[in-house]
């Protein structure tokens, strides 16, 4: 089992930046796929991006491409979501998720992930 804890959320003005962290504990492995999702009030959970634990496969949604960057630090069992040029539309609860193993069919689907963090709130003011 894996436990995930997100941190780094907060309130930021439009155009600002935040870096979210997802610390993983438990039996993680290099085969894990780490995903970021977000959910705004009244909307379904939305795929933001994903990165393989090894870091050699990275995917990001069109809505954040060029603004958000994913990275990882295997020594710390942590993945990061660097969010730049934030927009009010980015306001949401952001969730970290993990899947046992990589599959290109699974990256953007919430139901394909096995573990979830509790989420961290990101609020972007206009």
Phi, psi and omega in degrees: 000153181232138173246139183237137179228118177271152175205167176106355179289169180167195180256131181216151177281154176306136184092349180276186185226153172215152172238120177267145177240147174230107180266127182253140175228155183107202186272069175285159179214166181292347180274354183289145171255127181253125183243153172242132177228162176218155180219118177267158180304131178078005181237160177284160178296133188243137176289133178253310180182171179209153179216136175290153181300328177285342178085002183270356176229122182228136178227144175215151181286153180300328183293340182239357182302133181088347180246324182253143179226132178258147176206174180213158175229097185297327180297331180258002184052045186226139171245154186232151172233104177274120184246116179243163179048051183294145180240156175305329179294345178278352180299123183182169166272127183257133184240140171261142180220157179225142177237139176285095177100151181268139171210130179296339179281346189258344196301323186256008186253122182300325185284352179272353183263143187265331184229146182222142170277178182276347177096154175225137187276132174240123179236124181246118181271150180267000000 
